[in-house]
Amino acid sequence: MRVGVPTEIKPGEYRVGLTPTAAREYGVHGHQVLVQSGAGLGAGYDDAAYVRAGAQIVPDAETVFSAAELIVKVKEPQAAEWARLQPRHILFTYLHLAPDPAQAEGLLASGCAAIAYETVTDKAGGLPLLAPMSEVAGRIAVFSAAETLLKHNGGMGLLLCGVPGVPPARVCVLGGGVVGANAARMAAGLGAEVVVIERSVPRMRELDDIFMGRIRTRYSTLDAVEEEVLLADVVIGAALIPGANAPKLVRREHLKRMKPGSVLVDVSIDQGGCFETSRPTTHAAPTYVVDGVVHYCVANMPGAAPRTSSEALVHATLPLGLALADHGLDALTLDRHLAQGLNILSGQVTHPAVAKALGKAFHDPYGAWAEQG
Ligand SMILES: NC(=O)c1ccc[n+]([C@@H]2O[C@H](COP(=O)([O-])OP(=O)(O)OC[C@H]3O[C@@H](n4cnc5c(N)ncnc54)[C@H](O)[C@@H]3O)[C@@H](O)[C@H]2O)c1
């Protein structure tokens, strides 16, 4: 199969869908990899590295889309990219369609098969293609919060780690999944006081075992969220219901009662955000203030570390991308977990939570959801 890797065009995005190492693996499987010239530069891979890996460099995105059948990307396609997609394309990338009806309409109109990294599942019930970027984002969230807490960045002027005799910041993490655990790990490592609010009791048990008393966990109720958010210097939004809009755990009315200059980092912003007052921001202008509370809502946090992130991402996507290249859409009949990544096929929505969020009919062409009703 011809596999295309266009340059990411979302503002501030420097990751690339395939590293040269991954391109080589596709070549060994007998596939032809077409990489847009310069696609890897932001992550530190020049065209020559792809050529050495056996890929072909093509001059522009138009050539990538017109020549390739499988398009491997990182971020959701932008309007210029929807226009290039056709029914013969399989798109393999992050989509985050629930809060983005315009993109959904673009993909539905294209007739393509769109597989969203973030809804591919695994046998353990995890989200294996979301996890590597969640690890990066959870860790970056704490650096970003620590920076934003500083006075010249609009924060209250608090050093996250404190100093001897002066307490560190109180960090409240909403959602103890991959982002939440990585944020908790970084914040606790820096010496902050950390509470993780989670709605899954088994997950809280795991966190309790992992952190061995270094952090607190609390079951997610309205009371618990309110109490902890009002005490916090930093709140990190990391709750997710796969495919759906993020639960709005912090309401506008909470902000006035929070500490002035406290910081909200909404990692869940790509699914619409955990805070009612969140709106997506970019690395170029990451923060804004509402009612004295600084909001950091960068939708592509791992884009700040494109080298680490691209490498970590392809470790997760490579086996499934190879399966798609080897078998085309038949790969979805062979792997129910990959089929759960299918969000759109031939103008129909094929993921139940995405369909619900978008108010569309749901179709299950591969029976991937049959047993879940
Ligand atoms: N902004 C970015 O750059 C970026 C990067 C990576 C991931 N993300 C996003 O971060 C979010 C979290 O991702 P993840 O990989 O950690 O997901 P995950 O599925 O591993 O964890 C989500 C957790 O939220 C919990 N949860 C759900 N509803 C809750 C509620 N009401 N109260 C408390 N907890 C609740 C779940 O039980 C789960 O443990 C996702 O929206 C993901 O897309 C954003």
The ligand as a Tripos MOL2 file, in Angstrom:
@<TRIPOS>MOLECULE
LIG
   44    48     1     0     0
SMALL
NO_CHARGES

@<TRIPOS>ATOM
      1 N1         -4.2160   18.7800   25.6070 N.am      1 LIG1
      2 C1         -3.4020   17.8370   25.1530 C.2       1 LIG1
      3 O1         -2.4100   18.1220   24.5080 O.2       1 LIG1
      4 C2         -3.6660   16.3940   25.4640 C.ar      1 LIG1
      5 C3         -2.6850   15.4230   25.2730 C.ar      1 LIG1
      6 C4         -2.9720   14.1020   25.6390 C.ar      1 LIG1
      7 C5         -4.2230   13.7670   26.1720 C.ar      1 LIG1
      8 N2         -5.1560   14.7650   26.3000 N.ar      1 LIG1
      9 C6         -6.4880   14.5140   26.8630 C.3       1 LIG1
     10 O2         -6.4060   14.3000   28.2600 O.3       1 LIG1
     11 C7         -7.6070   13.6500   28.6740 C.3       1 LIG1
     12 C8         -7.2750   12.5000   29.6180 C.3       1 LIG1
     13 O3         -6.5960   11.4840   28.8870 O.3       1 LIG1
     14 P1         -6.1030   10.1320   29.5840 P.3       1 LIG1
     15 O4         -5.2610    9.4240   28.5980 O.co2     1 LIG1
     16 O5         -5.5520   10.4250   30.9190 O.co2     1 LIG1
     17 O6         -7.4740    9.3420   29.7230 O.3       1 LIG1
     18 P2         -7.7320    8.0860   30.6960 P.3       1 LIG1
     19 O7         -8.9220    7.3850   30.1070 O.co2     1 LIG1
     20 O8         -6.4730    7.3440   30.9430 O.co2     1 LIG1
     21 O9         -8.1270    8.7900   32.0640 O.3       1 LIG1
     22 C9         -9.2920    9.5170   32.2410 C.3       1 LIG1
     23 C10        -9.7520    9.3020   33.6560 C.3       1 LIG1
     24 O10       -10.8340   10.2140   33.9100 O.3       1 LIG1
     25 C11       -11.6520    9.5510   34.8460 C.3       1 LIG1
     26 N3        -12.9370   10.2250   34.9240 N.ar      1 LIG1
     27 C12       -13.9760   10.2030   34.0480 C.ar      1 LIG1
     28 N4        -14.9730   10.9570   34.5000 N.ar      1 LIG1
     29 C13       -14.5670   11.4660   35.6780 C.ar      1 LIG1
     30 C14       -15.1620   12.3270   36.6290 C.ar      1 LIG1
     31 N5        -16.4100   12.7840   36.4810 N.pl3     1 LIG1
     32 N6        -14.4440   12.6660   37.7320 N.ar      1 LIG1
     33 C15       -13.1720   12.2150   37.9000 C.ar      1 LIG1
     34 N7        -12.5740   11.3870   37.0450 N.ar      1 LIG1
     35 C16       -13.2610   11.0310   35.9420 C.ar      1 LIG1
     36 C17       -11.7190    8.1280   34.3250 C.3       1 LIG1
     37 O11       -12.1720    7.2140   35.3100 O.3       1 LIG1
     38 C18       -10.2770    7.8990   33.9210 C.3       1 LIG1
     39 O12        -9.5010    7.2910   34.9540 O.3       1 LIG1
     40 C19        -8.2800   13.2120   27.3600 C.3       1 LIG1
     41 O13        -9.3020   14.1230   27.0240 O.3       1 LIG1
     42 C20        -7.1800   13.2780   26.3550 C.3       1 LIG1
     43 O14        -7.6540   13.4450   25.0260 O.3       1 LIG1
     44 C21        -4.8970   16.0510   25.9520 C.ar      1 LIG1
@<TRIPOS>BOND
     1     1     2 1
     2     2     3 2
     3     2     4 1
     4     4     5 ar
     5     4    44 ar
     6     5     6 ar
     7     6     7 ar
     8     7     8 ar
     9     8     9 1
    10     8    44 ar
    11     9    10 1
    12     9    42 1
    13    10    11 1
    14    11    12 1
    15    11    40 1
    16    12    13 1
    17    13    14 1
    18    14    15 2
    19    14    16 1
    20    14    17 1
    21    17    18 1
    22    18    19 2
    23    18    20 1
    24    18    21 1
    25    21    22 1
    26    22    23 1
    27    23    24 1
    28    23    38 1
    29    24    25 1
    30    25    26 1
    31    25    36 1
    32    26    27 ar
    33    26    35 ar
    34    27    28 ar
    35    28    29 ar
    36    29    30 ar
    37    29    35 ar
    38    30    31 1
    39    30    32 ar
    40    32    33 ar
    41    33    34 ar
    42    34    35 ar
    43    36    37 1
    44    36    38 1
    45    38    39 1
    46    40    41 1
    47    40    42 1
    48    42    43 1
@<TRIPOS>SUBSTRUCTURE
     1 LIG1         1 GROUP 0 **** ****
